[in-house]
């Protein structure tokens, strides 16, 4: 990141309302129920976008606009909006916290410049907090931490700061300290300014009072200020020089150093407050505009040339060639499909012709819309650094680049996790068949982690997703939005197959039918790979024994056979195939014959090597009253679970981390409710794949 881009030569359109250096593209991310949407609602209120505060618990939140979100009180889809604070334009995306909707976080973080990570002061760093943190690190997104719910019983601000360091490996620096805690939480201390701020409850926090730091907190504030300077000295040369001379940098120099270190992801500024009680949000907004990046700070936009594959660089600015990334697709009942995009360079205008480098096709931008959750505001132009939605694109999917035809570029796309759970779905009546098909296609276009395929053996339509809740929401949307009545089967786990060892195969496919025959001959080595390595194909044939035009069909046959599974019909993963020899017939050989030979060789070699079935393991975090903990641990053990860690918490509650197979977790929510009389809570996220025990594998194979 470049922190001095104000000096760099770039040009802005005279029609732009807010300068690029005063634009912030930020996301709100956190574990479920940490208060992201509540915080987003306060930001909209204090920025003057909303005249009243919407609440999640009564279904009135602006950013939770879907019916399913309002009924369940959770965020399902990431909502984009725009607000203004002290002359800065903030493009804000509120992301879901539930692990089933992790793709929404992934694609949002890909196009955002900075993020606010919200932590519950009681729950501290929870499993999904770690997941979204890793996602942000993957895209090098600078983060500001907000410790929320400081008014709740058990609030522990410094406990959260400690876990940000110990669990996330980050370097947190406290810029806002709490005044009081739990029911006595009154306001915040600005560590840099050495001032206290109190928020008037009658005006819903709109009126903020500045005062001296309470005497009992002055020593703690001085300690935090000293720690801030020491942290900056470790990562910033300018502060280090003054620190070695025992000098304290000027106020503005400290702010500039905090900004440089935050943008380089060397420190994480920490704020605190309670969004629900309207305390601390304005000071958080000050931190966002002071320390999170503008589009100018991400100066070098890396991409590849679609023709040559070579790396090329674009720069920010309205007068640069247009390049944008489509990061989300939504079906809108009034305007059809909405394509959300982030402009990295140039300007988008209505009716403009753009190129999709992936397909090589030309597309036309129809209406351009600035989104406020599900409200739309039409614009003639959208400028560099902004996030908007377009209507009228055709062959465009999530992760596609759209750019000028005479200045093509492919921007980095996104990688989404594989689905872990499947169910069969069928229409209730023949009249629903076409509607079901259209609805499923539309929903899979929107959501890259939702997949649809047909089981060739049974003829059933199988839908796959990230969890039970994910598929439940999909079915609910089919009924409400697409007016489809459908039946579903029992949930099925998305198992995988893997090799037990190495082997080889010498396989000929020969067929004579009287006229021209079929001939394909391949010799392969099959080697198991590391977890996550995928399917690797390597051609080691020398001397032209297998002509070049048949190499691709062989690879295709191998990949298709792997996708269909060998032992129980689940995809075979993580292996390497070396094509070492073969032969061909000048008349009878063709692409299809070699494709079949490749497929047969893989199946033969895999059976010789031995195949194991892998199952998805979930990382489960369970919090329960101490008196119920014995029953709950016994329940986890009975589900083939492994206890990783047990931590005694405050207020007679204990936290347990465990790894449990997904297959054993269906109906778990009901089980823990009954075992704890509704007092225990849990969350889970995919951890890894693990070999299933032999007796379980036998049952899986038998079912197939």
C-alpha positions in Angstrom: 0.0 0.0 0.0 1.1 3.5 -0.8 0.3 6.0 2.0 1.4 9.1 0.1 -0.8 8.9 -2.9 -2.2 12.4 -2.5 1.1 13.4 -4.2 0.9 11.0 -7.0 -0.2 12.2 -10.5 -3.9 11.2 -11.0 -6.9 13.0 -12.3 -10.4 13.2 -11.0 -13.6 14.0 -12.9 -15.0 17.5 -12.3 -18.4 15.8 -11.8 -17.2 13.9 -8.7 -18.8 15.1 -5.5 -16.3 13.7 -3.0 -12.5 13.5 -3.7 -10.9 10.0 -4.0 -8.7 10.6 -0.9 -11.9 11.2 1.1 -13.6 8.0 0.0 -13.7 4.9 2.2 -14.8 1.4 1.1 -15.3 -0.5 4.3 -17.0 -3.7 5.5 -18.4 -4.6 8.9 -17.4 -8.2 9.7 -17.7 -10.4 12.8 -19.0 -13.6 14.4 -22.7 -14.0 14.5 -24.5 -11.9 17.0 -21.5 -9.6 17.8 -23.7 -6.6 16.7 -22.6 -5.8 13.1 -26.0 -4.8 11.8 -26.8 -2.8 15.0 -23.6 -0.9 14.5 -24.4 -0.4 10.8 -27.8 1.1 11.7 -26.1 3.6 14.1 -23.6 4.6 11.5 -26.5 5.4 9.1 -28.3 7.3 11.8 -25.3 9.4 12.9 -24.4 10.1 9.2 -27.9 11.4 8.6 -28.9 8.6 6.1 -31.7 7.4 8.4 -33.9 9.7 10.5 -34.6 6.9 13.0 -32.6 3.9 14.2 -33.8 0.5 12.9 -33.4 -2.5 15.3 -32.5 -6.1 14.4 -34.7 -7.6 17.2 -37.9 -6.0 16.0 -37.2 -6.6 12.3 -36.7 -2.9 11.5 -33.0 -2.8 10.5 -32.4 -1.1 7.1 -29.5 -3.4 6.2 -31.5 -6.6 7.0 -34.1 -6.0 4.3 -34.8 -9.7 3.3 -37.9 -11.2 4.9 -35.9 -14.2 6.1 -33.4 -11.8 7.8 -36.1 -9.9 9.6 -37.8 -13.1 10.8 -34.6 -14.7 12.1 -32.8 -11.6 13.3 -29.7 -12.5 11.4 -27.8 -11.2 8.3 -28.0 -13.5 5.3 -26.9 -11.3 2.4 -24.3 -8.5 2.4 -26.0 -5.2 2.0 -24.2 -2.1 0.5 -25.0 1.5 1.3 -23.3 4.9 1.2 -23.0 7.4 4.1 -21.1 10.7 4.6 -19.1 11.6 7.7 -17.1 14.9 8.2 -16.7 15.4 4.4 -15.8 11.8 3.7 -17.9 9.3 1.6 -18.2 5.9 3.3 -19.3 3.0 1.0 -20.4 0.5 3.7 -21.1 -3.2 3.3 -22.7 -5.1 6.3 -21.7 -8.8 6.0 -23.2 -11.9 7.5 -21.7 -13.5 10.6 -23.1 -17.0 10.2 -20.6 -19.5 8.7 -23.2 -20.8 6.2 -23.0 -17.4 4.4 -19.2 -17.1 4.4 -19.1 -16.5 0.6 -20.9 -13.2 1.2 -17.9 -12.1 3.5 -15.3 -13.5 1.0 -16.6 -11.6 -2.0 -17.2 -8.4 0.0 -13.7 -8.4 1.4 -12.3 -8.9 -2.1 -13.5 -5.5 -3.2 -13.2 -3.5 0.1 -10.2 -1.4 1.1 -10.7 -1.6 4.8 -12.8 -3.4 7.5 -14.2 -2.9 10.9 -14.0 -6.2 12.9 -16.7 -6.2 15.6 -16.1 -8.3 18.7 -18.6 -9.1 21.5 -17.0 -8.0 24.8 -18.4 -11.1 26.4 -17.8 -13.7 23.7 -14.4 -12.2 22.8 -12.7 -13.8 19.7 -15.1 -16.5 18.5 -14.7 -19.1 15.7 -16.3 -17.0 12.9 -14.2 -14.0 14.1 -11.1 -16.1 13.2 -12.6 -17.1 9.9 -13.4 -13.5 8.7 -10.0 -12.3 10.0 -8.2 -14.9 7.9 -10.4 -13.9 4.9 -9.4 -10.2 5.4 -5.7 -11.2 5.7 -5.9 -13.1 2.4 -6.8 -9.9 0.6 -4.5 -7.7 2.7 -7.4 -5.7 4.1 -6.4 -3.3 6.9 -8.6 -3.7 10.0 -9.9 -1.5 12.8 -11.3 -3.5 15.8 -14.5 -2.5 17.6 -15.2 -4.1 21.0 -19.0 -3.9 21.2 -21.6 -4.7 23.9 -19.5 -3.0 26.7 -22.8 -2.6 28.6 -23.4 -6.4 28.9 -22.8 -8.5 32.0 -19.4 -10.1 31.8 -18.0 -7.4 29.4 -14.2 -7.7 29.3 -12.5 -5.1 27.1 -8.9 -6.0 27.9 -9.7 -9.8 27.6 -10.8 -9.1 24.0 -7.6 -7.1 23.3 -5.5 -10.0 24.7 -7.3 -12.6 22.5 -6.9 -10.4 19.4 -3.2 -10.7 20.0 -3.1 -14.4 21.2 -5.7 -16.0 18.9 -5.4 -13.8 15.8 -1.7 -13.0 16.0 -2.4 -9.3 15.5 -0.8 -6.3 17.1 -3.7 -4.4 18.8 -3.2 -0.8 20.0 -5.9 0.7 22.1 -7.1 4.1 20.8 -10.4 4.1 22.8 -10.6 2.9 26.4 -13.9 2.2 28.2 -15.2 4.3 31.1 -16.8 1.8 33.4 -18.1 -1.6 32.3 -21.4 -3.6 32.2 -24.3 -1.6 33.6 -21.8 1.2 34.6 -20.4 1.7 31.1 -20.7 5.5 30.6 -18.4 6.5 27.7 -14.9 6.3 26.2 -11.4 7.8 26.7 -9.6 8.9 23.5 -6.1 7.7 24.3 -4.4 10.0 21.7 -6.3 13.2 22.7 -6.3 12.4 26.4 -10.0 13.3 26.6 -13.2 11.6 27.8 -16.4 11.5 25.8 -19.9 10.9 27.1 -23.0 10.2 25.0 -26.4 11.6 25.8 -29.1 8.9 26.0 -32.1 11.2 25.4 -30.8 12.2 22.0 -29.8 8.5 21.2 -26.2 9.4 21.5 -26.3 12.3 18.9 -25.1 14.8 21.6 -21.6 14.0 22.7 -19.9 15.7 25.7 -16.1 16.2 25.9 -14.6 16.2 29.4 -11.3 15.5 31.3 -10.2 11.9 31.7 -11.5 10.5 35.1 -8.7 10.6 37.7 -8.9 6.8 38.3 -8.3 6.1 34.6 -5.5 8.6 33.9 -2.7 6.2 34.8 -4.2 3.5 32.6 -4.6 6.0 29.7 -0.9 7.0 30.1 0.1 3.4 30.0 -1.9 2.8 26.8 -0.4 5.9 25.2 3.1 4.7 26.1 2.3 1.2 24.6 1.0 3.0 21.4 4.2 4.9 21.0 6.3 1.7 21.6 4.3 -0.2 19.0 4.7 2.5 16.5 8.4 2.8 17.1 8.7 -1.0 16.3 7.1 -0.6 12.9 7.6 3.1 11.8 11.1 4.6 11.2 10.1 8.2 11.9 8.6 7.4 15.3 11.6 5.1 16.0 14.1 8.0 15.5 12.2 10.2 18.0 11.7 7.3 20.4 15.4 6.7 20.6 16.0 10.4 21.4 13.3 10.1 24.2 11.1 12.5 22.3 7.3 12.2 22.0 6.2 12.9 18.4 3.7 15.7 17.6 0.0 14.8 17.7 -0.3 14.9 13.8 2.9 12.9 13.4 1.5 10.2 15.7 -1.8 10.1 13.6 0.2 9.8 10.4 2.3 7.0 11.8 -0.9 5.2 13.1 -2.3 5.5 9.5 0.9 4.2 7.9 1.1 1.2 10.3 -2.6 0.4 9.9 -2.4 0.4 6.1 0.6 -1.9 6.2 -1.5 -4.2 8.5 1.3 -3.9 11.2 -1.1 -2.7 13.9 -4.9 -2.9 14.6 -6.4 0.2 16.2 -8.9 -0.8 18.8 -12.1 1.1 19.7 -14.9 0.3 22.1 -18.6 1.1 22.8 -22.1 -0.3 22.8 -23.9 0.2 19.5 -27.3 -0.8 21.0 -27.0 1.9 23.7 -25.6 4.4 21.2 -22.2 5.0 22.8 -18.9 5.2 21.0 -20.0 5.0 17.4 -19.1 8.6 16.4 -15.6 8.1 17.7 -15.3 4.8 15.7 -16.3 6.7 12.6 -13.5 9.2 13.3 -11.0 6.3 13.5 -12.4 4.9 10.2 -11.9 8.1 8.2 -8.5 8.8 9.9 -6.8 5.5 9.6 -8.5 3.2 7.1 -7.4 3.5 3.4 -8.9 5.4 0.6 -8.8 3.9 -3.0 -5.7 6.1 -3.6 -3.8 4.0 -1.0 -4.3 0.9 -3.1 -2.4 2.5 -5.9 -1.1 -0.5 -7.9 -4.0 -2.6 -9.1 -2.6 -5.9 -10.2 -4.1 -7.9 -13.0 -3.2 -10.1 -16.0 -3.3 -9.6 -19.7 -6.1 -11.9 -21.0 -4.2 -12.6 -24.2 -0.7 -13.4 -22.8 -1.3 -14.1 -19.1 1.4 -11.6 -18.2 1.0 -9.4 -15.1 -0.1 -5.8 -15.8 -0.8 -2.9 -13.5 -3.5 -0.2 -13.5 -3.6 2.9 -11.4 -6.5 4.6 -9.6 -8.2 7.6 -11.2 -11.2 8.7 -13.2 -9.2 9.3 -16.3 -7.6 5.8 -16.4 -9.0 3.1 -18.6 -12.2 1.6 -17.1 -11.7 -1.7 -15.1 -14.2 -3.1 -12.5 -14.8 -6.4 -10.7 -18.3 -8.0 -10.5 -18.4 -9.4 -7.0 -22.1 -10.1 -6.4 -25.2 -11.0 -8.5 -28.8 -10.6 -7.1 -32.2 -11.1 -8.6 -34.4 -8.1 -8.0 -38.1 -8.5 -8.5 -38.4 -5.0 -10.1 -35.4 -4.6 -12.4 -34.2 -8.2 -13.0 -30.6 -9.2 -12.3 -28.4 -6.7 -10.4 -24.7 -7.0 -10.9 -22.7 -5.4 -8.1 -19.3 -4.1 -9.1 -16.4 -2.2 -7.7 -14.6 0.3 -10.1 -10.9 0.2 -9.7 -10.1 2.6 -12.5 -12.0 4.9 -14.9 -15.6 5.8 -15.0 -18.7 3.7 -15.8 -21.5 5.4 -17.7 -25.0 4.2 -18.8 -25.1 2.5 -22.2 -21.3 2.0 -22.2 -19.8 -1.0 -24.0 -17.5 -3.2 -21.9 -15.6 -6.4 -22.4 -15.7 -9.6 -20.3 -12.2 -11.0 -20.7 -13.3 -14.5 -19.4 -15.8 -15.0 -22.2 -14.2 -12.6 -24.8 -17.7 -11.2 -25.3 -18.8 -7.6 -25.4 -21.5 -6.5 -22.8 -23.5 -3.3 -22.5 -24.0 -1.5 -19.1 -27.7 -0.6 -18.8 -29.0 1.4 -15.8 -26.4 2.2 -13.1 -27.7 2.2 -9.6 -26.3 3.3 -6.2 -27.7 0.9 -3.7 -28.9 1.7 -0.2 -29.7 -1.9 1.1 -32.6 -2.8 -1.3 -33.4 0.8 -2.3 -32.0 2.0 -5.7 -30.8 5.5 -6.8 -30.1 5.9 -10.5 -26.9 7.6 -11.7 -25.6 8.6 -15.2 -22.0 7.9 -14.1 -20.2 5.9 -11.4 -16.6 7.0 -10.6 -13.3 5.3 -9.8 -13.2 3.8 -6.3 -17.0 3.5 -6.0 -19.3 0.5 -5.5 -22.5 0.3 -7.5 -24.8 -2.1 -9.3 -25.6 -2.4 -13.0 -28.6 -3.8 -15.0 -28.3 -5.3 -18.5 -25.3 -7.5 -18.3 -25.8 -11.0 -19.8 -22.9 -13.6 -19.6 -21.3 -12.4 -16.4 -20.7 -14.3 -13.2 -19.4 -13.6 -9.8 -15.7 -12.8 -10.0 -15.7 -11.6 -13.6 -13.8 -8.5 -14.7 -15.5 -5.9 -17.0 -13.2 -3.5 -18.7 -12.6 -1.5 -21.9 -12.2 -3.5 -25.1 -9.1 -1.6 -26.1 -7.5 -1.9 -22.6 -8.2 -5.4 -21.5 -7.3 -6.7 -18.0 -8.3 -9.6 -15.8 -8.4 -8.6 -12.1 -7.9 -11.2 -9.4 -11.1 -13.2 -8.8 -12.3 -15.1 -5.7 -12.1 -18.7 -4.5 -15.1 -20.0 -2.6 -15.3 -23.0 -0.3 -16.8 -26.3 -1.5 -20.3 -27.2 -0.2 -20.4 -29.7 2.7 -24.1 -30.7 2.8 -26.6 -31.8 0.2 -30.3 -32.6 -0.1 -32.5 -34.0 -2.8 -35.3 -31.6 -4.0 -38.3 -32.3 -6.3 -41.3 -30.2 -7.3 -44.7 -31.1 -5.6 -46.5 -31.0 -8.9 -45.5 -31.2 -12.6 -46.5 -27.6 -13.1 -43.8 -26.6 -10.6 -41.0 -28.4 -12.5 -40.0 -25.5 -14.8 -40.4 -22.9 -12.0 -38.1 -25.0 -9.8 -35.5 -25.3 -12.5 -35.5 -21.5 -13.2 -35.4 -20.7 -9.4 -32.5 -23.0 -8.7 -30.5 -21.6 -11.7 -31.2 -18.0 -10.5 -30.1 -18.8 -6.9 -27.0 -20.6 -8.0 -26.0 -17.6 -10.2 -26.3 -15.4 -7.1 -24.5 -17.7 -4.7 -21.2 -19.4 -5.7 -21.4 -21.8 -2.6 -24.8 -23.1 -3.7 -24.6 -25.8 -6.3 -27.2 -27.8 -8.3 -26.7 -31.1 -10.1 -28.6 -34.2 -11.2 -27.9 -37.7 -9.9 -27.7 -39.8 -13.0 -28.5 -43.0 -11.2 -31.7 -41.8 -9.5 -32.7 -38.8 -11.7 -33.0 -36.7 -8.6 -32.0 -33.0 -8.4 -29.4 -32.5 -5.7 -28.7 -29.1 -4.1 -25.6 -28.5 -2.1 -24.7 -25.7 0.3 -22.6 -24.7 3.4 -25.0 -25.9 6.1 -28.5 -26.7 7.1 -29.5 -23.1 7.6 -28.1 -22.2 4.1 -30.3 -24.8 2.4 -33.3 -23.9 4.6 -33.0 -20.3 3.4 -32.7 -21.4 -0.2 -35.9 -23.5 0.1 -37.6 -20.6 1.8 -36.6 -18.2 -1.1 -37.9 -20.7 -3.7 -41.3 -20.6 -2.1 -41.5 -16.8 -1.5 -39.6 -15.3 -4.5 -40.2 -18.0 -7.2 -43.6 -19.3 -5.9 -42.3 -22.9 -6.1 -43.7 -25.7 -3.9 -41.0 -28.4 -3.5 -40.3 -31.5 -1.3 -36.9 -32.2 0.1 -35.1 -35.3 1.2 -33.0 -35.8 4.3 -29.7 -33.9 4.4 -26.6 -35.8 3.1 -23.0 -35.1 3.9 -20.7 -34.2 1.0 -18.0 -36.9 1.6 -14.8 -37.1 -0.4 -12.6 -40.0 -1.6 -8.8 -40.1 -1.3 -6.1 -42.6 -2.1 -4.5 -44.9 0.5 -1.2 -45.3 -1.5 0.5 -45.1 -4.9 -0.1 -47.4 -7.9 0.0 -47.6 -11.7 -2.1 -48.8 -14.5 -1.5 -50.0 -18.1 -4.9 -49.7 -19.8 -6.0 -50.3 -23.4 -9.4 -49.4 -24.7 -10.1 -51.4 -27.9 -13.4 -51.7 -29.6 -14.0 -53.2 -33.1 -17.4 -52.6 -34.7 -16.9 -53.9 -38.2 -15.9 -50.6 -39.7 -13.6 -48.1 -38.1 -12.8 -49.1 -34.5 -11.7 -47.4 -31.3 -8.2 -47.6 -29.9 -6.6 -45.8 -26.9 -3.7 -47.0 -24.8 -2.3 -45.2 -21.7 0.2 -46.0 -19.0 -0.1 -43.9 -15.8 1.4 -43.6 -12.3 -1.0 -42.5 -9.6 0.4 -40.7 -6.5 -1.6 -39.4 -3.5 -1.1 -35.7 -2.8 -1.2 -33.4 0.2 -4.7 -32.3 1.5 -5.8 -29.4 -0.6 -3.4 -30.0 -3.4 -6.2 -30.8 -5.9 -5.9 -33.0 -9.0 -2.6 -32.6 -10.8 -1.9 -34.1 -14.3 1.6 -34.3 -15.7 2.5 -35.5 -19.2 5.8 -37.4 -19.1 5.4 -39.2 -22.5 8.5 -39.0 -24.7 9.1 -40.0 -28.3 5.6 -39.3 -29.5 4.0 -42.6 -28.3 0.9 -40.6 -27.5 0.3 -37.8 -30.0 -0.1 -34.3 -28.5 -3.8 -34.0 -29.6 -4.7 -36.9 -27.4 -3.1 -35.6 -24.2 -5.9 -33.2 -23.3 -8.7 -35.8 -23.8 -6.7 -38.2 -21.5 -6.6 -35.5 -18.8 -10.3 -34.8 -19.3 -11.2 -38.5 -18.9 -9.1 -38.7 -15.7 -10.7 -35.5 -14.2 -14.3 -36.6 -15.1 -13.7 -40.1 -13.6 -12.3 -38.4 -10.4 -15.4 -36.1 -10.1 -17.7 -39.1 -10.4 -15.9 -41.0 -7.6 -14.5 -44.6 -7.6 -15.7 -46.3 -4.5 -18.9 -44.6 -3.3 -19.7 -42.0 -5.9 -18.0 -39.1 -4.1 -15.3 -37.0 -5.8 -11.7 -38.4 -5.6 -9.5 -35.5 -4.5 -5.8 -34.6 -3.9 -3.8 -36.8 -6.2 -1.2 -36.6 -9.0 -1.4 -38.5 -12.3 1.8 -39.0 -14.4 1.1 -40.1 -18.0 4.3 -42.0 -18.7 3.6 -44.0 -21.9 0.9 -45.3 -24.3 0.4 -46.2 -27.9 -2.0 -45.2 -30.7 -3.5 -46.7 -33.9 -3.1 -44.5 -37.1 -6.7 -45.3 -38.1 -8.7 -46.3 -35.0 -7.4 -43.8 -32.5 -9.4 -40.7 -31.7 -10.0 -38.3 -28.8 -13.0 -40.2 -27.4 -11.0 -43.5 -27.3 -8.2 -41.8 -25.3 -10.6 -40.1 -23.0 -12.2 -43.4 -22.1 -8.8 -45.0 -21.7 -7.7 -42.2 -19.3 -10.9 -42.7 -17.3 -10.5 -46.5 -17.1 -6.8 -46.2 -16.2 -7.6 -43.9 -13.2 -10.3 -46.2 -11.9 -8.0 -49.2 -12.3 -5.1 -47.6 -10.5 -7.2 -46.1 -7.8 -8.7 -49.5 -6.9 -5.2 -51.0 -6.8 -4.0 -48.2 -4.5 -7.0 -48.5 -2.2 -9.5 -45.8 -1.5 -10.6 -44.2 1.8 -13.6 -42.0 2.4 -13.1 -38.6 4.0 -15.7 -36.7 5.9 -16.0 -32.9 6.7 -15.1 -32.2 10.3 -16.6 -29.1 12.0 -14.9 -26.9 14.6 -17.6 -26.5 17.3 -17.5 -23.9 20.0 -19.9 -24.6 22.9 -20.7 -22.3 25.8 -22.7 -23.7 28.7 -23.5 -23.3 32.4 -21.0 -25.4 34.4 -23.8 -27.7 35.8 -24.7 -28.9 32.2 -21.1 -29.3 31.0 -20.8 -33.0 31.8 -23.9 -34.0 29.8 -22.8 -31.8 26.9 -19.2 -33.2 26.8 -20.7 -36.7 26.9 -23.0 -35.9 24.0 -20.0 -34.6 21.9 -18.1 -37.8 22.6 -21.0 -39.9 21.6 -21.0 -38.0 18.3 -17.4 -39.2 17.6 -16.2 -35.7 18.6 -12.8 -34.8 20.0 -12.4 -32.2 22.7 -9.7 -29.7 21.9 -9.8 -27.3 24.8 -11.9 -26.5 27.8 -11.8 -22.9 29.3 -13.6 -21.9 32.5 -15.2 -18.6 31.9 -16.9 -16.0 34.1 -20.3 -16.3 35.8 -20.2 -20.1 36.1 -20.0 -20.6 32.3 -17.5 -22.9 30.5 -16.4 -22.8 26.9 -15.5 -26.0 25.0 -13.7 -26.2 21.6 -14.2 -29.6 19.8 -13.9 -31.2 16.4 -17.0 -33.1 15.5 -17.9 -34.9 12.2 -20.7 -33.0 10.3 -22.6 -36.3 9.8 -23.1 -36.4 13.6 -24.3 -32.8 14.0 -27.8 -33.0 12.3 -30.3 -31.9 14.9 -27.5 -30.8 17.3 -29.3 -27.5 18.1 -32.3 -29.3 19.5 -30.1 -31.7 21.5 -28.1 -29.0 23.3 -31.3 -27.1 24.1 -32.8 -30.1 25.8 -29.5 -31.0 27.7 -29.0 -27.4 29.0 -32.7 -26.3 29.3 -32.0 -23.8 26.5 -29.0 -22.0 28.3 -26.2 -23.4 26.1 -25.1 -21.8 22.9 -22.9 -23.1 20.1 -21.4 -22.2 16.8 -19.6 -24.3 14.2 -17.5 -23.8 11.0 -15.8 -26.3 8.6 -12.3 -27.2 9.8 -10.9 -30.0 7.6 -11.6 -33.4 6.0 -10.7 -36.6 8.0 -10.7 -40.3 7.2 -13.9 -42.0 8.4 -13.7 -45.1 10.7 -13.9 -48.4 8.7 -17.4 -49.4 10.0 -18.7 -46.0 8.9 -17.0 -46.3 5.5 -18.6 -49.7 5.1 -22.1 -48.2 5.7 -21.4 -45.4 3.3 -20.3 -47.7 0.5 -23.3 -50.1 1.2 -25.7 -47.2 0.8 -24.3 -46.4 -2.6 
